[in-house]
Amino acid sequence: MTPSSITILGGGTAGWMAACLFQHHWPDTRIRLIESSEIGIVGVGEGSTPQLKAFFDTIGVSEAEWMPDANATYKVGIQFENWSQKPGYERYFHPFPTALDGHSAGQLFRASRLRRSGLDVPAHPDDFLFPGLLAERKLAPLNPEHFPFEVSYGYHFDAHKVGEVLKRIATKRGVEWVDTKIVSVELADAGEVAALVGEDGERHEADFFIDASGFRAMIAEQALGANHISFADNLFADSAVVLATDVAQGGPECATRAIAMDAGWRWSIPLTNRTGNGYVYSSKYIDADAAEAELRAALGVGDDVEARHLKMRCGRLDKSWNANCLAIGLAQGFLEPLEATALHIVLVTVEQFIAAVDKNGLGEEAREPFNDAIVARYEGIRDYIVAHYRCQLRRDTDYWRDNAAHDNLSPSLKGIMTSWFTRQDLTLEVQRQDIAKYYNAVSWHCLLGGYGNFPQKLEKPGEDVHLPDMHRIDDFLERCAMNFPSHKEALKALQA
């Protein structure tokens, strides 16, 4: 049985996305969102995975209806730069999964296993996968009519503006919006939430509550006592400094850049009106002023450009769904933005919650397996992010040396690394662990091979070794896809 009323505490992208999904799937449920115009949002999560496209498709909103208003651009993956000092591996591209992978991934797997065995064969992942070529040539991931494969993509966007777009969509479709500051959470005798109490004394009751109150986790953590499980022991970053610069010369790109710095990494996110930049770092290795100075030097900007400083708390709640409350967004947990998974987790959480309730109602039968699945997803994504730091190949600062040396790894990640470095079939290990739902074998080959984690001593392959055709993807693009629209042209067409 679905709830007859849901109250969401907190707006921002997470809150309004949840409102849109609940309204779409449960149109007979009364949806109310409460936020205070006095409380701002973090507003720096400006990249997404392909799940955001699926979200807009689900609620029936076209790209032309939202992308121009959010200064949005297309995104086909992430380019990692300077995470390795091994010649030839200074950068690599982590693409979003696409239908073409089935025709080239096998060659990547074979080449990297031969290379791990010590044979001198080309095995850089960029030579095998399609989206990196789109990014390199600034082509939009919009299929020409004759192109037979779907290309997966996400977006870059202004986080404040996309929240406003979602608010407009939700309220137009019947979601009730209340602008007030909630000062307390009233609990019933059974320990469930009875009402949210505003500063004017008004009580806001509901059958079910969504905590999208950010790091405060006002309902889930403060009122219901959920425990926060910290990931600080193997994700060192706890701070960020952000500032904006002009659009890159030649127009925006269709990929995020993740560029290694002295004590962390910086993102470069292209929007139609600006480039978003942020330095994610560990305060154990650099202070805020030095981090800001390093970022300004890297970007070539002076003190006339305003910078914002943020503190981060990496981790998750022990239970996302507790009593009659579901925590989402920063109230639920936070993983540093290296793989831009924040909105992905919001969408998965809300959609799996809806599916669980539709199948088994609001009781423990639905709640326990749902919470287990969300915990597994957080830890699966965490492991992939940790692998970036553990497997990078640079040793020029204490930060990078300590990341490479620490061994507080999950059994899952240890299994992946053991498979790779002992020349086993990594694809089979991913299947054995059933973790492709978080990151598939292509992603793991990109991460481990992209940094150049291969033997230094190489032997020439014998005549009996069949090497992959290194030009297959590039030739395929030349033959079939060179008339993909340019990124700039596609963005202009959205506004026409």
C-alpha positions as CSV (number, residue, x, y, z in Angstrom):
1,M,0.0,0.0,0.0
2,T,1.4,3.4,-1.0
3,P,1.4,6.3,1.4
4,S,-1.5,8.8,1.0
5,S,0.8,11.8,1.7
6,I,4.5,12.4,1.5
7,T,6.3,15.5,2.9
8,I,9.8,16.2,1.6
9,L,12.1,18.3,3.9
10,G,14.6,20.2,1.7
11,G,14.6,21.4,-1.9
12,G,17.7,21.5,-4.1
13,T,18.2,19.0,-6.9
14,A,17.6,15.9,-4.7
15,G,14.4,17.1,-3.1
16,W,12.8,18.3,-6.3
17,M,13.9,15.2,-8.2
18,A,12.2,13.1,-5.6
19,A,9.1,15.2,-5.8
20,C,8.9,14.7,-9.5
21,L,9.3,11.0,-9.3
22,F,6.8,10.5,-6.6
23,Q,4.3,12.6,-8.5
24,H,4.9,10.6,-11.6
25,H,4.7,7.1,-10.1
26,W,2.1,7.8,-7.4
27,P,-0.2,10.5,-8.9
28,D,-2.9,10.0,-6.2
29,T,-0.4,10.6,-3.3
30,R,-0.3,14.2,-1.9
31,I,3.3,15.4,-2.3
32,R,4.4,18.4,-0.3
33,L,8.0,19.9,-0.3
34,I,9.1,22.2,2.5
35,E,12.2,24.3,2.1
36,S,13.4,27.6,3.6
37,S,14.5,30.4,1.3
38,E,16.8,31.4,4.1
39,I,18.8,28.2,3.9
40,G,20.9,27.8,0.8
41,I,22.0,24.6,-1.0
42,V,25.6,23.4,-1.5
43,G,25.0,23.7,-5.3
44,V,28.4,22.5,-6.6
45,G,27.3,19.1,-7.9
46,E,27.2,19.9,-11.6
47,G,27.8,16.6,-13.3
48,S,25.8,13.5,-13.8
49,T,25.7,10.0,-15.1
50,P,23.3,8.7,-17.8
51,Q,20.7,8.1,-15.0
52,L,19.8,11.8,-15.2
53,K,18.7,11.4,-18.8
54,A,16.7,8.4,-17.9
55,F,15.0,10.5,-15.1
56,F,13.9,13.2,-17.5
57,D,12.7,10.6,-20.0
58,T,10.7,8.9,-17.3
59,I,8.9,12.1,-16.2
60,G,8.4,13.1,-19.8
61,V,10.5,16.3,-20.0
62,S,12.5,16.9,-23.2
63,E,16.0,18.3,-23.3
64,A,14.8,21.5,-24.9
65,E,12.5,22.0,-21.9
66,W,15.2,22.1,-19.3
67,M,18.8,22.2,-20.7
68,P,18.9,25.8,-21.9
69,D,17.4,27.0,-18.6
70,A,20.1,25.1,-16.6
71,N,23.0,26.1,-18.9
72,A,23.5,22.4,-19.5
73,T,25.9,20.6,-21.8
74,Y,26.2,16.9,-22.8
75,K,28.6,14.6,-21.0
76,V,30.0,11.3,-22.4
77,G,32.5,10.5,-19.6
78,I,35.4,11.8,-17.5
79,Q,39.0,12.4,-18.6
80,F,41.5,11.7,-15.9
81,E,44.7,13.8,-16.2
82,N,48.1,13.5,-14.4
83,W,47.0,10.7,-12.1
84,S,49.9,8.7,-13.5
85,Q,53.5,9.7,-14.1
86,K,54.1,6.6,-16.3
87,P,55.0,7.7,-19.8
88,G,52.1,7.2,-22.2
89,Y,49.6,7.0,-19.4
90,E,49.4,10.7,-18.3
91,R,45.7,10.7,-19.2
92,Y,42.8,8.3,-19.9
93,F,39.1,8.5,-20.6
94,H,36.4,6.8,-18.5
95,P,33.4,6.5,-20.8
96,F,29.8,5.9,-20.0
97,P,28.7,2.5,-21.1
98,T,27.4,2.4,-24.7
99,A,26.0,-0.2,-27.1
100,L,29.3,-0.2,-29.1
101,D,31.2,-1.6,-26.1
102,G,30.0,-5.1,-27.1
103,H,32.0,-4.8,-30.3
104,S,35.2,-3.5,-28.9
105,A,35.4,-4.3,-25.2
106,G,36.5,-7.9,-25.9
107,Q,39.6,-6.5,-27.7
108,L,40.4,-4.3,-24.8
109,F,40.1,-7.2,-22.3
110,R,42.4,-9.4,-24.5
111,A,45.0,-6.7,-25.1
112,S,45.2,-5.7,-21.4
113,R,45.5,-9.4,-20.3
114,L,48.3,-9.9,-22.8
115,R,50.0,-6.7,-21.5
116,R,49.6,-7.9,-17.9
117,S,51.4,-11.1,-19.0
118,G,54.4,-9.0,-20.1
119,L,53.8,-8.8,-23.8
120,D,54.5,-5.6,-25.6
121,V,51.1,-4.9,-27.1
122,P,49.1,-1.7,-27.1
123,A,46.6,-1.7,-24.3
124,H,45.7,1.8,-23.5
125,P,41.8,1.8,-23.0
126,D,41.4,5.0,-25.0
127,D,42.3,3.1,-28.2
128,F,39.3,0.7,-27.9
129,L,36.3,2.7,-26.7
130,F,34.0,5.1,-28.6
131,P,32.9,7.9,-26.3
132,G,36.4,9.3,-25.8
133,L,36.6,10.0,-29.5
134,L,33.4,12.0,-29.3
135,A,34.8,14.0,-26.4
136,E,38.1,14.5,-28.2
137,R,36.3,15.9,-31.3
138,K,33.7,17.8,-29.3
139,L,30.9,15.9,-30.9
140,A,27.5,15.6,-29.2
141,P,26.3,12.1,-28.4
142,L,23.2,12.4,-30.5
143,N,22.8,9.6,-33.0
144,P,22.6,10.3,-36.7
145,E,19.6,8.5,-38.2
146,H,21.7,5.9,-39.9
147,F,23.9,5.2,-36.8
148,P,22.7,1.8,-35.4
149,F,23.9,2.2,-31.8
150,E,22.6,4.1,-28.9
151,V,25.2,6.3,-27.2
152,S,24.8,6.8,-23.5
153,Y,25.3,10.2,-22.0
154,G,24.7,12.4,-19.0
155,Y,24.9,16.1,-18.5
156,H,26.7,19.1,-16.9
157,F,24.5,21.7,-15.5
158,D,24.2,24.6,-13.1
159,A,23.0,22.9,-9.9
160,H,21.0,26.0,-8.7
161,K,19.3,26.4,-12.0
162,V,18.4,22.7,-12.5
163,G,16.8,22.8,-9.0
164,E,14.7,25.8,-10.2
165,V,13.7,23.9,-13.3
166,L,12.6,20.9,-11.4
167,K,10.7,23.0,-8.9
168,R,8.8,24.6,-11.8
169,I,8.0,21.2,-13.3
170,A,6.9,19.7,-10.0
171,T,4.7,22.5,-8.8
172,K,3.0,22.8,-12.2
173,R,2.2,19.1,-11.9
174,G,0.6,19.5,-8.5
175,V,3.4,19.2,-5.9
176,E,2.7,21.6,-3.0
177,W,5.5,23.9,-2.1
178,V,5.9,25.5,1.4
179,D,8.5,28.1,2.1
180,T,9.2,27.9,5.9
181,K,12.0,27.0,8.3
182,I,11.4,23.7,10.1
183,V,12.7,24.0,13.7
184,S,11.8,20.6,15.2
185,V,10.7,17.1,14.3
186,E,7.8,15.7,16.3
187,L,7.9,11.9,16.9
188,A,4.9,9.6,17.7
189,D,4.9,7.2,20.6
190,A,5.9,4.3,18.3
191,G,9.0,6.2,17.2
192,E,7.8,7.3,13.8
193,V,7.7,10.9,12.6
194,A,4.4,12.5,13.3
195,A,5.0,16.0,12.0
196,L,7.5,18.7,11.1
197,V,7.1,21.9,13.1
198,G,7.8,25.2,11.5
199,E,9.2,28.3,13.2
200,D,5.6,29.7,13.0
201,G,4.4,26.8,15.1
202,E,2.5,25.1,12.3
203,R,2.6,21.3,12.2
204,H,3.1,19.6,8.9
205,E,1.8,16.0,9.1
206,A,2.2,13.2,6.5
207,D,2.2,9.4,6.3
208,F,5.8,9.4,5.1
209,F,8.7,11.8,5.1
210,I,11.7,12.3,2.9
211,D,14.8,13.9,4.5
212,A,16.6,16.0,1.9
213,S,17.9,18.5,4.5
214,G,21.5,18.1,3.4
215,F,24.4,17.3,5.8
216,R,22.1,18.3,8.7
217,A,20.0,15.1,8.2
218,M,17.5,16.7,10.4
219,I,14.9,13.9,10.4
220,A,17.0,10.8,9.7
221,E,20.0,11.5,11.9
222,Q,19.0,14.1,14.4
223,A,15.4,12.9,15.2
224,L,15.4,9.2,14.4
225,G,19.0,8.6,15.4
226,A,20.4,6.9,12.3
227,N,24.1,6.3,12.5
228,H,26.6,7.9,10.2
229,I,29.2,5.4,8.9
230,S,32.4,7.4,8.0
231,F,34.5,6.6,4.9
232,A,37.3,8.9,6.1
233,D,39.6,6.0,6.8
234,N,40.1,5.3,3.0
235,L,38.8,8.5,1.3
236,F,41.1,11.2,2.5
237,A,39.4,14.2,0.9
238,D,37.4,16.4,3.4
239,S,37.4,19.8,1.8
240,A,36.9,21.7,-1.5
241,V,37.4,25.2,-2.9
242,V,35.4,26.2,-6.0
243,L,35.4,29.0,-8.4
244,A,34.1,29.7,-11.9
245,T,36.0,30.8,-15.1
246,D,34.9,31.7,-18.6
247,V,33.9,29.1,-21.2
248,A,36.9,27.4,-22.8
249,Q,38.0,28.8,-26.1
250,G,36.3,27.0,-28.9
251,G,33.2,26.3,-26.9
252,P,32.3,23.8,-24.1
253,E,33.5,20.3,-24.2
254,C,31.3,17.2,-23.6
255,A,33.4,15.6,-20.9
256,T,34.4,16.4,-17.3
257,R,38.1,16.7,-16.6
258,A,39.5,15.3,-13.3
259,I,43.1,16.7,-13.0
260,A,45.4,15.6,-10.2
261,M,46.8,18.3,-7.9
262,D,49.3,18.2,-5.0
263,A,46.8,17.1,-2.3
264,G,43.8,16.0,-4.3
265,W,42.3,16.7,-7.7
266,R,40.4,19.4,-9.5
267,W,37.3,19.2,-11.7
268,S,36.7,21.2,-14.8
269,I,33.0,21.2,-15.8
270,P,31.9,23.0,-19.0
271,L,28.6,24.8,-19.0
272,T,27.2,27.0,-21.8
273,N,27.9,30.2,-19.9
274,R,31.0,29.3,-17.7
275,T,33.3,26.6,-16.6
276,G,32.9,25.3,-13.1
277,N,36.2,24.5,-11.3
278,G,36.8,22.9,-7.9
279,Y,39.7,21.5,-6.0
280,V,38.9,18.5,-3.8
281,Y,41.6,18.0,-1.2
282,S,42.6,16.7,2.2
283,S,43.1,19.3,4.9
284,K,45.6,16.9,6.5
285,Y,48.0,17.7,3.6
286,I,47.2,21.3,2.7
287,D,45.3,24.1,4.3
288,A,42.5,26.1,2.8
289,D,44.5,29.2,1.8
290,A,47.2,27.1,0.1
291,A,44.6,25.0,-1.7
292,E,42.9,28.1,-3.1
293,A,46.3,29.5,-4.2
294,E,47.1,26.2,-5.9
295,L,43.8,26.2,-7.7
296,R,44.1,29.9,-8.8
297,A,47.6,29.2,-10.1
298,A,46.4,26.2,-12.1
299,L,43.6,28.2,-13.7
300,G,45.6,31.4,-14.1
301,V,43.0,33.6,-12.3
302,G,43.6,36.3,-9.7
303,D,41.8,37.3,-6.5
304,D,39.1,39.2,-8.5
305,V,37.3,35.8,-9.0
306,E,35.4,34.8,-5.9
307,A,36.1,31.4,-4.4
308,R,33.9,29.3,-2.0
309,H,35.2,26.9,0.6
310,L,33.3,23.8,1.5
311,K,33.7,21.0,4.1
312,M,32.8,17.4,3.1
313,R,31.7,14.4,5.2
314,C,32.3,11.2,3.3
315,G,30.2,8.3,4.4
316,R,26.6,7.0,4.6
317,L,23.8,6.3,7.0
318,D,23.5,2.8,8.3
319,K,19.8,2.8,7.2
320,S,18.5,5.1,4.4
321,W,14.9,4.0,5.2
322,N,14.2,4.2,8.9
323,A,10.6,4.1,10.3
324,N,8.5,6.3,8.1
325,C,11.4,8.4,6.7
326,L,13.7,7.9,3.7
327,A,16.9,9.9,3.6
328,I,18.2,11.1,0.2
329,G,21.0,13.3,-1.1
330,L,23.5,14.7,1.5
331,A,21.2,13.6,4.3
332,Q,21.7,10.0,3.2
333,G,25.4,10.1,2.5
334,F,28.2,11.6,0.5
335,L,30.9,10.3,-1.7
336,E,33.4,12.7,-3.1
337,P,32.4,13.9,-6.6
338,L,35.2,12.0,-8.5
339,E,32.7,9.9,-10.5
340,A,29.7,12.4,-10.2
341,T,27.5,9.8,-8.6
342,A,25.5,12.0,-6.2
343,L,22.4,12.3,-8.3
344,H,22.8,8.7,-9.5
345,I,22.4,7.6,-5.9
346,V,19.4,9.9,-5.3
347,L,17.6,8.4,-8.4
348,V,18.4,4.8,-7.5
349,T,17.3,5.3,-3.9
350,V,13.9,6.9,-4.8
351,E,13.2,4.5,-7.7
352,Q,14.1,1.4,-5.7
353,F,12.0,2.7,-2.8
354,I,9.0,3.2,-5.0
355,A,9.5,-0.3,-6.5
356,A,9.9,-1.9,-3.0
357,V,6.7,-0.2,-1.7
358,D,4.8,-1.2,-4.8
359,K,5.8,-4.8,-4.3
360,N,5.8,-5.2,-0.5
361,G,4.3,-2.1,1.1
362,L,5.8,0.0,3.8
363,G,6.7,-2.7,6.3
364,E,9.9,-4.5,7.3
365,E,9.5,-7.0,4.4
366,A,10.3,-4.1,2.0
367,R,12.6,-2.0,4.2
368,E,15.3,-4.5,5.1
369,P,16.3,-5.7,1.6
370,F,16.0,-2.1,0.3
371,N,18.5,-0.9,2.9
372,D,20.8,-3.7,2.2
373,A,20.8,-2.9,-1.5
374,I,21.5,0.8,-0.9
375,V,24.4,0.0,1.4
376,A,25.9,-2.3,-1.2
377,R,25.6,0.4,-3.8
378,Y,27.3,3.0,-1.6
379,E,30.2,0.6,-0.9
380,G,30.5,-0.5,-4.5
381,I,30.9,3.1,-5.7
382,R,33.2,3.8,-2.8
383,D,35.4,1.0,-3.8
384,Y,35.7,2.2,-7.3
385,I,36.7,5.7,-6.1
386,V,39.2,4.3,-3.6
387,A,40.7,2.3,-6.4
388,H,41.5,5.5,-8.2
389,Y,43.7,6.6,-5.3
390,R,45.2,3.2,-4.5
391,C,46.1,2.4,-8.1
392,Q,47.3,5.8,-9.4
393,L,51.0,6.0,-10.4
394,R,52.4,9.3,-9.0
395,R,54.6,9.6,-6.0
396,D,55.6,13.3,-6.0
397,T,53.8,14.4,-2.7
398,D,53.0,12.8,0.6
399,Y,49.4,12.8,-0.3
400,W,49.8,10.5,-3.3
401,R,52.4,8.4,-1.6
402,D,50.1,7.8,1.3
403,N,47.2,7.0,-0.9
404,A,49.2,4.4,-2.8
405,A,50.5,2.8,0.4
406,H,47.4,2.5,2.5
407,D,45.8,-0.9,2.6
408,N,42.4,-0.4,4.3
409,L,40.6,-1.9,1.4
410,S,37.4,-3.9,1.2
411,P,37.5,-7.7,0.4
412,S,35.8,-6.8,-2.9
413,L,38.4,-4.3,-4.0
414,K,41.2,-6.6,-2.9
415,G,39.7,-9.3,-5.0
416,I,39.6,-7.0,-8.1
417,M,43.2,-5.9,-7.6
418,T,44.4,-9.4,-7.0
419,S,42.7,-10.6,-10.2
420,W,44.4,-7.8,-12.2
421,F,47.9,-8.0,-10.8
422,T,48.0,-11.8,-10.9
423,R,46.9,-11.8,-14.6
424,Q,43.5,-13.5,-14.0
425,D,40.4,-12.8,-16.0
426,L,39.1,-9.5,-14.5
427,T,35.7,-9.8,-16.3
428,L,35.0,-13.1,-14.6
429,E,36.0,-11.6,-11.2
430,V,33.5,-8.7,-11.7
431,Q,30.8,-11.3,-12.6
432,R,31.7,-13.5,-9.6
433,Q,31.3,-10.6,-7.2
434,D,28.1,-9.4,-9.0
435,I,29.3,-5.7,-9.0
436,A,28.8,-4.8,-12.6
437,K,25.6,-3.0,-11.5
438,Y,27.9,-0.4,-10.0
439,Y,30.9,-0.5,-12.4
440,N,31.3,-3.0,-15.1
441,A,34.3,-4.8,-16.4
442,V,35.0,-2.0,-19.0
443,S,35.2,0.6,-16.3
444,W,37.6,-1.5,-14.2
445,H,39.8,-2.1,-17.2
446,C,39.8,1.6,-17.9
447,L,40.8,2.5,-14.3
448,L,43.5,-0.1,-13.9
449,G,44.9,0.0,-17.4
450,G,44.4,3.8,-17.9
451,Y,47.0,4.5,-15.2
452,G,49.4,2.0,-16.8
453,N,49.4,-0.7,-14.2
454,F,51.3,-3.1,-16.4
455,P,54.7,-4.8,-16.0
456,Q,57.7,-2.5,-16.9
457,K,59.7,-5.3,-18.5
458,L,58.0,-6.3,-21.8
459,E,58.6,-9.0,-24.4
460,K,57.7,-8.9,-28.1
461,P,54.7,-11.2,-28.8
462,G,55.3,-14.3,-30.8
463,E,53.7,-14.9,-34.2
464,D,51.0,-17.0,-32.7
465,V,49.6,-14.1,-30.7
466,H,46.7,-12.4,-32.5
467,L,46.7,-8.7,-31.6
468,P,43.5,-6.6,-31.5
469,D,43.0,-4.2,-34.4
470,M,44.0,-1.0,-32.8
471,H,42.3,1.2,-35.4
472,R,38.9,-0.4,-35.3
473,I,37.1,2.2,-33.2
474,D,38.7,5.1,-35.0
475,D,38.0,3.7,-38.4
476,F,34.4,3.0,-37.3
477,L,33.9,6.6,-36.3
478,E,35.4,7.7,-39.6
479,R,33.1,5.5,-41.6
480,C,29.8,5.8,-39.7
481,A,29.8,8.7,-37.3
482,M,31.7,11.7,-38.5
483,N,28.4,13.4,-39.1
484,F,27.5,13.4,-35.4
485,P,26.6,17.0,-34.7
486,S,29.2,19.2,-33.0
487,H,28.6,19.8,-29.4
488,K,28.2,23.6,-30.0
489,E,25.7,23.1,-32.8
490,A,23.7,20.7,-30.7
491,L,23.4,23.2,-27.8
492,K,22.4,26.0,-30.2
493,A,19.7,23.8,-31.6
494,L,18.2,23.2,-28.2
495,Q,17.6,26.9,-27.8
496,A,16.2,27.5,-31.3
